[in-house]
């Protein structure tokens, strides 16, 4: 391997690429599992979370594309990814409205089991990405925040499944689904701020060098 090739893909970049690739595959795999269960039991929370898994797969694929870009272009891509983080919210709003009109409780056991599975996947992804979250600014931050926040949402899904078994109400499922929307909105805000900071720092560096 030439010196030029090595500079394009230093060890930290290679490690981050491997981590992001693993997270993308894991998210795509569990998307199919959770989406199927969501349709089977009519769960707003699982539907929103399954779409979120698909979004995370896309997010990490975009990050792979952007790792070799300059800091300014990484920051710009970070701004795009901030918008991508909000995509599951659109599906959540539509599904939540349908649940609001007919709040039938989903199967609590399948809801809780699916939530536990999602929690395991997201915790694994968060741990894989944790040591890279300060690397490449907004891109790695976007991947880590997405996995971390999804894990928090999964805890709520498991809790909703357990409580639904007791009170037999569909409102908990609806509330958790809307909570996932709020978590994604906050993650998008943080990624947007990180992207702006990355662009600003590079512009200041360029100005100082000229």
N, C-alpha and C positions, 0 to 999 in steps of 0.2 A: 504494500500500500504506500502511495506517495505521501510526501509531507503535506501537499495541498489537500489530499483526500482526508488525511488525519485531522487537519485543521477544520475541515467542514463538519466532521463528526467526532468531536472530542469525547472522552469517556463519559462525562456528565450527560452529554446529549444522547449517547448510545443507551445509557441507563434509563434516561427519561423516555426515550422512544420505546424501549422494551416495556416499561411500566404502563405507558399510555396505550400501547397495542394490546396488552393483557386486559386492561380495564375496558377497552372498546369491545373486545370479544365477550367478556363476562357480562357486560350490559346487554349486548344483543341476545345472548343466550337466555338470560332471565326475562327479557322482554316478552319472548314467546310464551314462557311459562305463566307469567303474571297476567298477561293480556287475555290468555285463554281462561284462566280462573275468573278474572274480572267479568268477562262476558257470561260465564257460566252462572255466577251467583248475583250478577247485577250490582256490583260494588263501585261506587264513585271513587272511593279512596284507592282501590286497586287499579281502576282504569287510569286515574291520573298518574299513579306511580309507574304503571307499565309504560305509558307514553313518555314518562320521565326517563325510563331506562333506554328507550329508543333515542331520545334527545341526547342522553349522555354518550351513547355510542357515536352519534353524529358529532358531538362536541369533541370527543377524543380523536376522531378521524381528522377533523379540521385542525386540531392541535398538532397532529403528526405532520400535516402539510406545512404548518407555520413555523416549525422549529428551526428551519434553516434560513428564515427570513431575518431582516434587519430589525433592531428594536422598535423603530418607528412603525414598520409594517406589522410586527407582532402586536403592538399597541392597537393598531387599527383593526386587526383581526379580533383582538380582545373585545373591542366595542361591538363587533358583529356577534361574537359569542354571547355577549350580555343580552342581546336581543333573542338569541337562540334559547337561552335559559327561560325565557318567558313563553315559549311556544306551548309547553304542556298546559299552561294556564288557560289557553283558549279552549282546549278540549275539556278541561276541568269545568269551566263555566257552563258549557253546553250540557255536559252530563249531570252537573249539579242541579241545573234547572229542571231536568227531567226527574231527578230524584226528589226535588222539592215538591213537585206536583204529585208524586206518588211514592212516598217514603217507606217502601217495603224494605224490611231489614234483610241484608245479605246473610248467607250461611256463616255463622260466627266462627265455626271451626276452620273452614276453608280460608276465611278472611285472616284469622290469626296465623295459621300455618303458612300461608303465602307471605304474610308480613314477616315472619321469622326467617323464611328463606331469603327474602329481599334484604333483610337486615344483615344476614351473613355475607351476602354478596357485596353490599355496599361498605360494610366494615372492612372487608378484605381489600376492596378497591381503595378505600381511604388510607389504610395502612401502607399499601403499595405506593401511593402517591405522596404520603406525608413528608418523606425526606426530600421530595422534589418541589414542594409547594413554593419555595422562594426562588426557584430556578426558572429562568426565562419569563420572569414577571407575570403578566396577566394571564398568559396561556396556562402555565402550570397551576396558577392560583385558581383559574376557572375549573380545571379538572378536579383539584382537591376539594374546593368548596362544594362542588356538585355532589361528589361522593359522600362528603361529611354530612351535608344537609339532607341528603336522601336517607342516610342512616337514622337521623333524628326523626324523619317522617315515618320510617318503618316502625320505630318504637311506638309512635302514635297509632299506627295501623294495628299492631298487635294488641295494644290496649283497647282499641275500639272493638276488636273481635271478641275479647274477653268480656267487656261490658255489654256488648250486644247479646251475648249468650244469656245475660242476666235480665236485662230490661226489654229485650226483643223489640228494639226500635231502630229505624233506619236513619235517625237524625245524627247519631254519632259518626256513621260512615260519611254522611254529608259534611259534617263539621271538619273531619280529618281531611277530606278531599280539598276543602277550601283552605285549610291550614297548609297543605302542600303548595297551593298556589302562592300563599304569602311567603313561604320559605324560598321558593324559586325567585320571587320578586326581589327579595333581599340579597340573594346570591348575585342576581343580575346587577344590582346596584353596586355591590362590592367589586365585581369584575370590571364594571365601567370605570369606577374610580381608579382601580389599579392600572387599567389601560391608559387612561389620561395621564396618570403619574409617569408611566413608562415613556410615553411620547414626549412629555414635558422635560423629563430628565435627559433624553437623548438630544432634544433640540437645544437645551442649555449647554450640553457637552459640545455639540457642534459649533455653537456660537462662541464658546470659550476657545476653541481650537483655531477659529478663523481670525 
